[in-house]
Amino acid sequence: MENPYEQRQNALLNRIVTNVSKLNTSITELNERLEKLNKDNNDVAVIAQMWCSYDNSVQIHLESTKTFSAPL
């Protein structure tokens, strides 16, 4: 005769394993999307840094040529 508690425990363990497997798949997909997002954000950060450097250069040039005027 089979132990009913053992059957119940095996069923629960199977559910846990299945759910952990699904969770692992979801987390792997999330990590891939986050990596892509970080790469895209890095590109934006580089462009923002370049723009900031350009803006600083323009400000220095305008001040040195005395063509700088106050913002409107």
mmJSON file of the N, C-alpha and C atoms, coordinates in Angstrom:
{"data_MODEL":{"atom_site":{
"group_PDB":["ATOM","ATOM","ATOM","ATOM","ATOM","ATOM","ATOM","ATOM","ATOM","ATOM","ATOM","ATOM","ATOM","ATOM","ATOM","ATOM","ATOM","ATOM","ATOM","ATOM","ATOM","ATOM","ATOM","ATOM","ATOM","ATOM","ATOM","ATOM","ATOM","ATOM","ATOM","ATOM","ATOM","ATOM","ATOM","ATOM","ATOM","ATOM","ATOM","ATOM","ATOM","ATOM","ATOM","ATOM","ATOM","ATOM","ATOM","ATOM","ATOM","ATOM","ATOM","ATOM","ATOM","ATOM","ATOM","ATOM","ATOM","ATOM","ATOM","ATOM","ATOM","ATOM","ATOM","ATOM","ATOM","ATOM","ATOM","ATOM","ATOM","ATOM","ATOM","ATOM","ATOM","ATOM","ATOM","ATOM","ATOM","ATOM","ATOM","ATOM","ATOM","ATOM","ATOM","ATOM","ATOM","ATOM","ATOM","ATOM","ATOM","ATOM","ATOM","ATOM","ATOM","ATOM","ATOM","ATOM","ATOM","ATOM","ATOM","ATOM","ATOM","ATOM","ATOM","ATOM","ATOM","ATOM","ATOM","ATOM","ATOM","ATOM","ATOM","ATOM","ATOM","ATOM","ATOM","ATOM","ATOM","ATOM","ATOM","ATOM","ATOM","ATOM","ATOM","ATOM","ATOM","ATOM","ATOM","ATOM","ATOM","ATOM","ATOM","ATOM","ATOM","ATOM","ATOM","ATOM","ATOM","ATOM","ATOM","ATOM","ATOM","ATOM","ATOM","ATOM","ATOM","ATOM","ATOM","ATOM","ATOM","ATOM","ATOM","ATOM","ATOM","ATOM","ATOM","ATOM","ATOM","ATOM","ATOM","ATOM","ATOM","ATOM","ATOM","ATOM","ATOM","ATOM","ATOM","ATOM","ATOM","ATOM","ATOM","ATOM","ATOM","ATOM","ATOM","ATOM","ATOM","ATOM","ATOM","ATOM","ATOM","ATOM","ATOM","ATOM","ATOM","ATOM","ATOM","ATOM","ATOM","ATOM","ATOM","ATOM","ATOM","ATOM","ATOM","ATOM","ATOM","ATOM","ATOM","ATOM","ATOM","ATOM","ATOM","ATOM","ATOM","ATOM","ATOM","ATOM","ATOM","ATOM","ATOM","ATOM","ATOM","ATOM","ATOM","ATOM"],
"id":[1,2,3,4,5,6,7,8,9,10,11,12,13,14,15,16,17,18,19,20,21,22,23,24,25,26,27,28,29,30,31,32,33,34,35,36,37,38,39,40,41,42,43,44,45,46,47,48,49,50,51,52,53,54,55,56,57,58,59,60,61,62,63,64,65,66,67,68,69,70,71,72,73,74,75,76,77,78,79,80,81,82,83,84,85,86,87,88,89,90,91,92,93,94,95,96,97,98,99,100,101,102,103,104,105,106,107,108,109,110,111,112,113,114,115,116,117,118,119,120,121,122,123,124,125,126,127,128,129,130,131,132,133,134,135,136,137,138,139,140,141,142,143,144,145,146,147,148,149,150,151,152,153,154,155,156,157,158,159,160,161,162,163,164,165,166,167,168,169,170,171,172,173,174,175,176,177,178,179,180,181,182,183,184,185,186,187,188,189,190,191,192,193,194,195,196,197,198,199,200,201,202,203,204,205,206,207,208,209,210,211,212,213,214,215,216],
"type_symbol":["N","C","C","N","C","C","N","C","C","N","C","C","N","C","C","N","C","C","N","C","C","N","C","C","N","C","C","N","C","C","N","C","C","N","C","C","N","C","C","N","C","C","N","C","C","N","C","C","N","C","C","N","C","C","N","C","C","N","C","C","N","C","C","N","C","C","N","C","C","N","C","C","N","C","C","N","C","C","N","C","C","N","C","C","N","C","C","N","C","C","N","C","C","N","C","C","N","C","C","N","C","C","N","C","C","N","C","C","N","C","C","N","C","C","N","C","C","N","C","C","N","C","C","N","C","C","N","C","C","N","C","C","N","C","C","N","C","C","N","C","C","N","C","C","N","C","C","N","C","C","N","C","C","N","C","C","N","C","C","N","C","C","N","C","C","N","C","C","N","C","C","N","C","C","N","C","C","N","C","C","N","C","C","N","C","C","N","C","C","N","C","C","N","C","C","N","C","C","N","C","C","N","C","C","N","C","C","N","C","C","N","C","C","N","C","C"],
"label_atom_id":["N","CA","C","N","CA","C","N","CA","C","N","CA","C","N","CA","C","N","CA","C","N","CA","C","N","CA","C","N","CA","C","N","CA","C","N","CA","C","N","CA","C","N","CA","C","N","CA","C","N","CA","C","N","CA","C","N","CA","C","N","CA","C","N","CA","C","N","CA","C","N","CA","C","N","CA","C","N","CA","C","N","CA","C","N","CA","C","N","CA","C","N","CA","C","N","CA","C","N","CA","C","N","CA","C","N","CA","C","N","CA","C","N","CA","C","N","CA","C","N","CA","C","N","CA","C","N","CA","C","N","CA","C","N","CA","C","N","CA","C","N","CA","C","N","CA","C","N","CA","C","N","CA","C","N","CA","C","N","CA","C","N","CA","C","N","CA","C","N","CA","C","N","CA","C","N","CA","C","N","CA","C","N","CA","C","N","CA","C","N","CA","C","N","CA","C","N","CA","C","N","CA","C","N","CA","C","N","CA","C","N","CA","C","N","CA","C","N","CA","C","N","CA","C","N","CA","C","N","CA","C","N","CA","C","N","CA","C","N","CA","C","N","CA","C","N","CA","C","N","CA","C"],
"label_alt_id":[null,null,null,null,null,null,null,null,null,null,null,null,null,null,null,null,null,null,null,null,null,null,null,null,null,null,null,null,null,null,null,null,null,null,null,null,null,null,null,null,null,null,null,null,null,null,null,null,null,null,null,null,null,null,null,null,null,null,null,null,null,null,null,null,null,null,null,null,null,null,null,null,null,null,null,null,null,null,null,null,null,null,null,null,null,null,null,null,null,null,null,null,null,null,null,null,null,null,null,null,null,null,null,null,null,null,null,null,null,null,null,null,null,null,null,null,null,null,null,null,null,null,null,null,null,null,null,null,null,null,null,null,null,null,null,null,null,null,null,null,null,null,null,null,null,null,null,null,null,null,null,null,null,null,null,null,null,null,null,null,null,null,null,null,null,null,null,null,null,null,null,null,null,null,null,null,null,null,null,null,null,null,null,null,null,null,null,null,null,null,null,null,null,null,null,null,null,null,null,null,null,null,null,null,null,null,null,null,null,null,null,null,null,null,null,null],
"label_comp_id":["MET","MET","MET","GLU","GLU","GLU","ASN","ASN","ASN","PRO","PRO","PRO","TYR","TYR","TYR","GLU","GLU","GLU","GLN","GLN","GLN","ARG","ARG","ARG","GLN","GLN","GLN","ASN","ASN","ASN","ALA","ALA","ALA","LEU","LEU","LEU","LEU","LEU","LEU","ASN","ASN","ASN","ARG","ARG","ARG","ILE","ILE","ILE","VAL","VAL","VAL","THR","THR","THR","ASN","ASN","ASN","VAL","VAL","VAL","SER","SER","SER","LYS","LYS","LYS","LEU","LEU","LEU","ASN","ASN","ASN","THR","THR","THR","SER","SER","SER","ILE","ILE","ILE","THR","THR","THR","GLU","GLU","GLU","LEU","LEU","LEU","ASN","ASN","ASN","GLU","GLU","GLU","ARG","ARG","ARG","LEU","LEU","LEU","GLU","GLU","GLU","LYS","LYS","LYS","LEU","LEU","LEU","ASN","ASN","ASN","LYS","LYS","LYS","ASP","ASP","ASP","ASN","ASN","ASN","ASN","ASN","ASN","ASP","ASP","ASP","VAL","VAL","VAL","ALA","ALA","ALA","VAL","VAL","VAL","ILE","ILE","ILE","ALA","ALA","ALA","GLN","GLN","GLN","MET","MET","MET","TRP","TRP","TRP","CYS","CYS","CYS","SER","SER","SER","TYR","TYR","TYR","ASP","ASP","ASP","ASN","ASN","ASN","SER","SER","SER","VAL","VAL","VAL","GLN","GLN","GLN","ILE","ILE","ILE","HIS","HIS","HIS","LEU","LEU","LEU","GLU","GLU","GLU","SER","SER","SER","THR","THR","THR","LYS","LYS","LYS","THR","THR","THR","PHE","PHE","PHE","SER","SER","SER","ALA","ALA","ALA","PRO","PRO","PRO","LEU","LEU","LEU"],
"label_asym_id":["A","A","A","A","A","A","A","A","A","A","A","A","A","A","A","A","A","A","A","A","A","A","A","A","A","A","A","A","A","A","A","A","A","A","A","A","A","A","A","A","A","A","A","A","A","A","A","A","A","A","A","A","A","A","A","A","A","A","A","A","A","A","A","A","A","A","A","A","A","A","A","A","A","A","A","A","A","A","A","A","A","A","A","A","A","A","A","A","A","A","A","A","A","A","A","A","A","A","A","A","A","A","A","A","A","A","A","A","A","A","A","A","A","A","A","A","A","A","A","A","A","A","A","A","A","A","A","A","A","A","A","A","A","A","A","A","A","A","A","A","A","A","A","A","A","A","A","A","A","A","A","A","A","A","A","A","A","A","A","A","A","A","A","A","A","A","A","A","A","A","A","A","A","A","A","A","A","A","A","A","A","A","A","A","A","A","A","A","A","A","A","A","A","A","A","A","A","A","A","A","A","A","A","A","A","A","A","A","A","A","A","A","A","A","A","A"],
"label_entity_id":["1","1","1","1","1","1","1","1","1","1","1","1","1","1","1","1","1","1","1","1","1","1","1","1","1","1","1","1","1","1","1","1","1","1","1","1","1","1","1","1","1","1","1","1","1","1","1","1","1","1","1","1","1","1","1","1","1","1","1","1","1","1","1","1","1","1","1","1","1","1","1","1","1","1","1","1","1","1","1","1","1","1","1","1","1","1","1","1","1","1","1","1","1","1","1","1","1","1","1","1","1","1","1","1","1","1","1","1","1","1","1","1","1","1","1","1","1","1","1","1","1","1","1","1","1","1","1","1","1","1","1","1","1","1","1","1","1","1","1","1","1","1","1","1","1","1","1","1","1","1","1","1","1","1","1","1","1","1","1","1","1","1","1","1","1","1","1","1","1","1","1","1","1","1","1","1","1","1","1","1","1","1","1","1","1","1","1","1","1","1","1","1","1","1","1","1","1","1","1","1","1","1","1","1","1","1","1","1","1","1","1","1","1","1","1","1"],
"label_seq_id":[1,1,1,2,2,2,3,3,3,4,4,4,5,5,5,6,6,6,7,7,7,8,8,8,9,9,9,10,10,10,11,11,11,12,12,12,13,13,13,14,14,14,15,15,15,16,16,16,17,17,17,18,18,18,19,19,19,20,20,20,21,21,21,22,22,22,23,23,23,24,24,24,25,25,25,26,26,26,27,27,27,28,28,28,29,29,29,30,30,30,31,31,31,32,32,32,33,33,33,34,34,34,35,35,35,36,36,36,37,37,37,38,38,38,39,39,39,40,40,40,41,41,41,42,42,42,43,43,43,44,44,44,45,45,45,46,46,46,47,47,47,48,48,48,49,49,49,50,50,50,51,51,51,52,52,52,53,53,53,54,54,54,55,55,55,56,56,56,57,57,57,58,58,58,59,59,59,60,60,60,61,61,61,62,62,62,63,63,63,64,64,64,65,65,65,66,66,66,67,67,67,68,68,68,69,69,69,70,70,70,71,71,71,72,72,72],
"pdbx_PDB_ins_code":[null,null,null,null,null,null,null,null,null,null,null,null,null,null,null,null,null,null,null,null,null,null,null,null,null,null,null,null,null,null,null,null,null,null,null,null,null,null,null,null,null,null,null,null,null,null,null,null,null,null,null,null,null,null,null,null,null,null,null,null,null,null,null,null,null,null,null,null,null,null,null,null,null,null,null,null,null,null,null,null,null,null,null,null,null,null,null,null,null,null,null,null,null,null,null,null,null,null,null,null,null,null,null,null,null,null,null,null,null,null,null,null,null,null,null,null,null,null,null,null,null,null,null,null,null,null,null,null,null,null,null,null,null,null,null,null,null,null,null,null,null,null,null,null,null,null,null,null,null,null,null,null,null,null,null,null,null,null,null,null,null,null,null,null,null,null,null,null,null,null,null,null,null,null,null,null,null,null,null,null,null,null,null,null,null,null,null,null,null,null,null,null,null,null,null,null,null,null,null,null,null,null,null,null,null,null,null,null,null,null,null,null,null,null,null,null],
"Cartn_x":[0.837,0.0,0.886,0.515,1.297,0.906,1.889,1.678,1.012,-0.192,-0.872,-0.108,0.603,1.375,2.54,3.124,4.227,3.725,2.546,1.967,1.705,1.139,0.855,2.154,3.163,4.443,5.085,5.03,5.581,4.846,3.52,2.743,3.138,3.295,3.707,5.113,6.018,7.377,7.401,6.572,6.484,5.966,4.974,4.461,5.53,6.274,7.343,8.406,8.817,9.849,9.357,8.112,7.548,7.506,7.056,6.965,8.34,9.313,10.675,11.261,10.972,11.445,10.846,9.542,8.895,9.476,9.714,10.296,11.689,12.484,13.826,13.782,12.852,12.696,12.318,11.402,10.976,12.11,12.884,14.0,15.083,15.316,16.288,15.844,14.581,14.039,14.134,13.817,13.921,15.353,16.311,17.722,18.155,17.69,18.03,17.477,16.25,15.642,16.35,16.737,17.456,18.826,19.495,20.782,20.617,19.575,19.315,18.996,18.181,17.82,19.048,19.917,21.148,22.042,22.126,22.927,22.351,21.032,20.382,20.569,20.44,20.635,22.075,23.02,24.424,24.657,24.038,24.159,23.609,22.492,21.898,22.807,23.399,24.299,25.528,26.061,27.223,26.852,25.705,25.263,25.03,24.438,24.207,25.529,26.508,27.826,28.48,28.354,28.911,28.228,26.914,26.171,26.583,26.778,27.206,28.581,29.487,30.82,30.729,29.874,29.671,29.115,28.132,27.539,28.582,29.429,30.49,31.465,31.81,32.716,32.094,30.816,30.124,30.104,29.828,29.797,31.16,32.216,33.569,33.863,33.497,33.73,32.958,31.678,30.872,31.414,31.842,32.392,33.731,34.538,35.846,35.73,34.694,34.514,33.586,33.142,32.264,30.935,30.498,29.212,28.158,28.499,27.596,26.512,25.279,24.19,23.403,22.731,21.957,20.79,20.368,19.222,17.969,17.086,15.835,14.826],
"Cartn_y":[-1.183,0.0,1.251,2.19,3.413,4.388,5.157,6.133,7.381,7.774,8.954,10.254,10.303,11.501,11.66,10.518,10.545,11.001,10.541,10.974,12.481,12.951,14.389,15.199,14.713,15.414,15.428,14.313,14.265,15.216,15.288,16.205,17.658,17.983,19.34,19.666,18.706,18.918,19.116,18.355,18.539,19.931,20.395,21.757,22.798,22.607,23.55,23.567,22.406,22.328,23.004,22.762,23.375,24.895,25.37,26.816,27.468,26.817,27.363,27.399,26.398,26.367,27.536,27.776,28.905,30.228,30.319,31.537,31.778,30.723,30.829,31.331,30.807,31.251,32.727,33.14,34.54,35.466,35.057,35.892,35.985,34.897,34.925,35.908,35.883,36.81,38.255,38.471,39.799,40.308,39.454,39.846,40.228,39.48,39.814,41.179,41.439,42.745,43.874,43.627,44.655,44.939,43.913,44.122,45.005,44.744,45.562,46.998,47.153,48.484,49.24,48.571,49.2,49.625,48.806,49.153,50.392,50.418,51.582,52.828,52.698,53.833,54.318,53.403,53.783,54.655,54.304,55.117,56.519,56.621,57.925,58.725,58.058,58.74,59.29,58.534,59.01,60.244,60.226,61.382,62.582,62.371,63.474,64.067,63.221,63.712,64.514,64.034,64.763,66.117,66.149,67.398,68.384,67.885,68.736,69.334,68.531,69.031,70.078,69.822,70.787,72.095,72.002,73.198,73.992,73.308,73.993,74.69,74.037,74.634,75.869,75.795,76.956,78.108,77.811,78.869,79.54,78.757,79.318,80.177,79.699,80.466,81.778,81.735,82.953,83.959,83.478,84.39,84.973,84.183,84.677,85.628,85.5,86.408,87.561,87.629,88.687,88.761,87.65,87.609,86.919,86.709,86.038,87.011,86.591,87.415,86.583,87.243,86.551,85.812,84.707,83.99,84.854,84.616,85.393,84.903],
"Cartn_z":[0.0,0.0,0.0,-0.858,-0.946,0.157,0.563,1.621,1.014,1.491,0.919,1.195,2.298,2.6,1.624,1.253,0.293,-1.079,-1.466,-2.739,-2.736,-1.638,-1.518,-1.548,-0.847,-0.81,-2.199,-2.917,-4.274,-5.211,-5.067,-5.897,-5.613,-4.329,-3.961,-4.465,-4.333,-4.819,-6.338,-7.047,-8.501,-8.857,-8.127,-8.366,-8.085,-7.001,-6.645,-7.74,-8.205,-9.25,-10.53,-10.891,-12.099,-11.968,-10.821,-10.612,-10.578,-9.978,-9.938,-11.343,-12.132,-13.515,-14.314,-14.148,-14.826,-14.341,-13.058,-12.486,-13.053,-13.152,-13.695,-15.138,-15.922,-17.311,-17.365,-16.523,-16.491,-16.08,-15.097,-14.632,-15.7,-16.419,-17.509,-18.586,-18.93,-19.929,-19.422,-18.16,-17.569,-17.613,-17.293,-17.336,-18.74,-19.748,-21.124,-21.515,-21.113,-21.428,-20.688,-19.445,-18.687,-19.286,-19.792,-20.452,-21.683,-22.48,-23.665,-23.259,-22.232,-21.754,-21.254,-20.526,-20.04,-21.192,-22.235,-23.407,-24.078,-24.256,-24.873,-24.012,-22.704,-21.806,-21.833,-21.998,-22.075,-23.306,-24.429,-25.638,-25.394,-24.722,-24.416,-23.484,-22.518,-21.578,-22.293,-23.247,-24.003,-24.813,-25.463,-26.247,-25.341,-24.178,-23.236,-22.766,-22.529,-22.111,-23.238,-24.46,-25.604,-25.749,-25.584,-25.707,-24.608,-23.413,-22.3,-22.582,-23.109,-23.455,-24.556,-25.547,-26.629,-26.066,-25.191,-24.59,-23.811,-23.057,-22.31,-23.257,-24.356,-25.334,-25.962,-26.275,-26.854,-25.854,-24.593,-23.577,-23.453,-23.446,-23.353,-24.569,-25.746,-26.978,-26.958,-26.587,-26.558,-25.547,-24.405,-23.399,-23.854,-24.524,-24.962,-26.132,-26.941,-28.087,-27.734,-26.518,-26.013,-26.786,-27.33,-28.013,-27.164,-25.925,-24.992,-24.541,-24.6,-24.066,-23.068,-22.183,-21.15,-21.8,-21.206,-21.768,-21.713,-22.636,-22.692,-21.709],
"occupancy":[1.0,1.0,1.0,1.0,1.0,1.0,1.0,1.0,1.0,1.0,1.0,1.0,1.0,1.0,1.0,1.0,1.0,1.0,1.0,1.0,1.0,1.0,1.0,1.0,1.0,1.0,1.0,1.0,1.0,1.0,1.0,1.0,1.0,1.0,1.0,1.0,1.0,1.0,1.0,1.0,1.0,1.0,1.0,1.0,1.0,1.0,1.0,1.0,1.0,1.0,1.0,1.0,1.0,1.0,1.0,1.0,1.0,1.0,1.0,1.0,1.0,1.0,1.0,1.0,1.0,1.0,1.0,1.0,1.0,1.0,1.0,1.0,1.0,1.0,1.0,1.0,1.0,1.0,1.0,1.0,1.0,1.0,1.0,1.0,1.0,1.0,1.0,1.0,1.0,1.0,1.0,1.0,1.0,1.0,1.0,1.0,1.0,1.0,1.0,1.0,1.0,1.0,1.0,1.0,1.0,1.0,1.0,1.0,1.0,1.0,1.0,1.0,1.0,1.0,1.0,1.0,1.0,1.0,1.0,1.0,1.0,1.0,1.0,1.0,1.0,1.0,1.0,1.0,1.0,1.0,1.0,1.0,1.0,1.0,1.0,1.0,1.0,1.0,1.0,1.0,1.0,1.0,1.0,1.0,1.0,1.0,1.0,1.0,1.0,1.0,1.0,1.0,1.0,1.0,1.0,1.0,1.0,1.0,1.0,1.0,1.0,1.0,1.0,1.0,1.0,1.0,1.0,1.0,1.0,1.0,1.0,1.0,1.0,1.0,1.0,1.0,1.0,1.0,1.0,1.0,1.0,1.0,1.0,1.0,1.0,1.0,1.0,1.0,1.0,1.0,1.0,1.0,1.0,1.0,1.0,1.0,1.0,1.0,1.0,1.0,1.0,1.0,1.0,1.0,1.0,1.0,1.0,1.0,1.0,1.0,1.0,1.0,1.0,1.0,1.0,1.0],
"B_iso_or_equiv":[0.0,0.0,0.0,0.0,0.0,0.0,0.0,0.0,0.0,0.0,0.0,0.0,0.0,0.0,0.0,0.0,0.0,0.0,0.0,0.0,0.0,0.0,0.0,0.0,0.0,0.0,0.0,0.0,0.0,0.0,0.0,0.0,0.0,0.0,0.0,0.0,0.0,0.0,0.0,0.0,0.0,0.0,0.0,0.0,0.0,0.0,0.0,0.0,0.0,0.0,0.0,0.0,0.0,0.0,0.0,0.0,0.0,0.0,0.0,0.0,0.0,0.0,0.0,0.0,0.0,0.0,0.0,0.0,0.0,0.0,0.0,0.0,0.0,0.0,0.0,0.0,0.0,0.0,0.0,0.0,0.0,0.0,0.0,0.0,0.0,0.0,0.0,0.0,0.0,0.0,0.0,0.0,0.0,0.0,0.0,0.0,0.0,0.0,0.0,0.0,0.0,0.0,0.0,0.0,0.0,0.0,0.0,0.0,0.0,0.0,0.0,0.0,0.0,0.0,0.0,0.0,0.0,0.0,0.0,0.0,0.0,0.0,0.0,0.0,0.0,0.0,0.0,0.0,0.0,0.0,0.0,0.0,0.0,0.0,0.0,0.0,0.0,0.0,0.0,0.0,0.0,0.0,0.0,0.0,0.0,0.0,0.0,0.0,0.0,0.0,0.0,0.0,0.0,0.0,0.0,0.0,0.0,0.0,0.0,0.0,0.0,0.0,0.0,0.0,0.0,0.0,0.0,0.0,0.0,0.0,0.0,0.0,0.0,0.0,0.0,0.0,0.0,0.0,0.0,0.0,0.0,0.0,0.0,0.0,0.0,0.0,0.0,0.0,0.0,0.0,0.0,0.0,0.0,0.0,0.0,0.0,0.0,0.0,0.0,0.0,0.0,0.0,0.0,0.0,0.0,0.0,0.0,0.0,0.0,0.0,0.0,0.0,0.0,0.0,0.0,0.0],
"pdbx_formal_charge":[null,null,null,null,null,null,null,null,null,null,null,null,null,null,null,null,null,null,null,null,null,null,null,null,null,null,null,null,null,null,null,null,null,null,null,null,null,null,null,null,null,null,null,null,null,null,null,null,null,null,null,null,null,null,null,null,null,null,null,null,null,null,null,null,null,null,null,null,null,null,null,null,null,null,null,null,null,null,null,null,null,null,null,null,null,null,null,null,null,null,null,null,null,null,null,null,null,null,null,null,null,null,null,null,null,null,null,null,null,null,null,null,null,null,null,null,null,null,null,null,null,null,null,null,null,null,null,null,null,null,null,null,null,null,null,null,null,null,null,null,null,null,null,null,null,null,null,null,null,null,null,null,null,null,null,null,null,null,null,null,null,null,null,null,null,null,null,null,null,null,null,null,null,null,null,null,null,null,null,null,null,null,null,null,null,null,null,null,null,null,null,null,null,null,null,null,null,null,null,null,null,null,null,null,null,null,null,null,null,null,null,null,null,null,null,null],
"auth_seq_id":[1,1,1,2,2,2,3,3,3,4,4,4,5,5,5,6,6,6,7,7,7,8,8,8,9,9,9,10,10,10,11,11,11,12,12,12,13,13,13,14,14,14,15,15,15,16,16,16,17,17,17,18,18,18,19,19,19,20,20,20,21,21,21,22,22,22,23,23,23,24,24,24,25,25,25,26,26,26,27,27,27,28,28,28,29,29,29,30,30,30,31,31,31,32,32,32,33,33,33,34,34,34,35,35,35,36,36,36,37,37,37,38,38,38,39,39,39,40,40,40,41,41,41,42,42,42,43,43,43,44,44,44,45,45,45,46,46,46,47,47,47,48,48,48,49,49,49,50,50,50,51,51,51,52,52,52,53,53,53,54,54,54,55,55,55,56,56,56,57,57,57,58,58,58,59,59,59,60,60,60,61,61,61,62,62,62,63,63,63,64,64,64,65,65,65,66,66,66,67,67,67,68,68,68,69,69,69,70,70,70,71,71,71,72,72,72],
"auth_comp_id":["MET","MET","MET","GLU","GLU","GLU","ASN","ASN","ASN","PRO","PRO","PRO","TYR","TYR","TYR","GLU","GLU","GLU","GLN","GLN","GLN","ARG","ARG","ARG","GLN","GLN","GLN","ASN","ASN","ASN","ALA","ALA","ALA","LEU","LEU","LEU","LEU","LEU","LEU","ASN","ASN","ASN","ARG","ARG","ARG","ILE","ILE","ILE","VAL","VAL","VAL","THR","THR","THR","ASN","ASN","ASN","VAL","VAL","VAL","SER","SER","SER","LYS","LYS","LYS","LEU","LEU","LEU","ASN","ASN","ASN","THR","THR","THR","SER","SER","SER","ILE","ILE","ILE","THR","THR","THR","GLU","GLU","GLU","LEU","LEU","LEU","ASN","ASN","ASN","GLU","GLU","GLU","ARG","ARG","ARG","LEU","LEU","LEU","GLU","GLU","GLU","LYS","LYS","LYS","LEU","LEU","LEU","ASN","ASN","ASN","LYS","LYS","LYS","ASP","ASP","ASP","ASN","ASN","ASN","ASN","ASN","ASN","ASP","ASP","ASP","VAL","VAL","VAL","ALA","ALA","ALA","VAL","VAL","VAL","ILE","ILE","ILE","ALA","ALA","ALA","GLN","GLN","GLN","MET","MET","MET","TRP","TRP","TRP","CYS","CYS","CYS","SER","SER","SER","TYR","TYR","TYR","ASP","ASP","ASP","ASN","ASN","ASN","SER","SER","SER","VAL","VAL","VAL","GLN","GLN","GLN","ILE","ILE","ILE","HIS","HIS","HIS","LEU","LEU","LEU","GLU","GLU","GLU","SER","SER","SER","THR","THR","THR","LYS","LYS","LYS","THR","THR","THR","PHE","PHE","PHE","SER","SER","SER","ALA","ALA","ALA","PRO","PRO","PRO","LEU","LEU","LEU"],
"auth_asym_id":["A","A","A","A","A","A","A","A","A","A","A","A","A","A","A","A","A","A","A","A","A","A","A","A","A","A","A","A","A","A","A","A","A","A","A","A","A","A","A","A","A","A","A","A","A","A","A","A","A","A","A","A","A","A","A","A","A","A","A","A","A","A","A","A","A","A","A","A","A","A","A","A","A","A","A","A","A","A","A","A","A","A","A","A","A","A","A","A","A","A","A","A","A","A","A","A","A","A","A","A","A","A","A","A","A","A","A","A","A","A","A","A","A","A","A","A","A","A","A","A","A","A","A","A","A","A","A","A","A","A","A","A","A","A","A","A","A","A","A","A","A","A","A","A","A","A","A","A","A","A","A","A","A","A","A","A","A","A","A","A","A","A","A","A","A","A","A","A","A","A","A","A","A","A","A","A","A","A","A","A","A","A","A","A","A","A","A","A","A","A","A","A","A","A","A","A","A","A","A","A","A","A","A","A","A","A","A","A","A","A","A","A","A","A","A","A"],
"auth_atom_id":["N","CA","C","N","CA","C","N","CA","C","N","CA","C","N","CA","C","N","CA","C","N","CA","C","N","CA","C","N","CA","C","N","CA","C","N","CA","C","N","CA","C","N","CA","C","N","CA","C","N","CA","C","N","CA","C","N","CA","C","N","CA","C","N","CA","C","N","CA","C","N","CA","C","N","CA","C","N","CA","C","N","CA","C","N","CA","C","N","CA","C","N","CA","C","N","CA","C","N","CA","C","N","CA","C","N","CA","C","N","CA","C","N","CA","C","N","CA","C","N","CA","C","N","CA","C","N","CA","C","N","CA","C","N","CA","C","N","CA","C","N","CA","C","N","CA","C","N","CA","C","N","CA","C","N","CA","C","N","CA","C","N","CA","C","N","CA","C","N","CA","C","N","CA","C","N","CA","C","N","CA","C","N","CA","C","N","CA","C","N","CA","C","N","CA","C","N","CA","C","N","CA","C","N","CA","C","N","CA","C","N","CA","C","N","CA","C","N","CA","C","N","CA","C","N","CA","C","N","CA","C","N","CA","C","N","CA","C","N","CA","C","N","CA","C","N","CA","C","N","CA","C"],
"pdbx_PDB_model_num":[1,1,1,1,1,1,1,1,1,1,1,1,1,1,1,1,1,1,1,1,1,1,1,1,1,1,1,1,1,1,1,1,1,1,1,1,1,1,1,1,1,1,1,1,1,1,1,1,1,1,1,1,1,1,1,1,1,1,1,1,1,1,1,1,1,1,1,1,1,1,1,1,1,1,1,1,1,1,1,1,1,1,1,1,1,1,1,1,1,1,1,1,1,1,1,1,1,1,1,1,1,1,1,1,1,1,1,1,1,1,1,1,1,1,1,1,1,1,1,1,1,1,1,1,1,1,1,1,1,1,1,1,1,1,1,1,1,1,1,1,1,1,1,1,1,1,1,1,1,1,1,1,1,1,1,1,1,1,1,1,1,1,1,1,1,1,1,1,1,1,1,1,1,1,1,1,1,1,1,1,1,1,1,1,1,1,1,1,1,1,1,1,1,1,1,1,1,1,1,1,1,1,1,1,1,1,1,1,1,1,1,1,1,1,1,1]
}}}
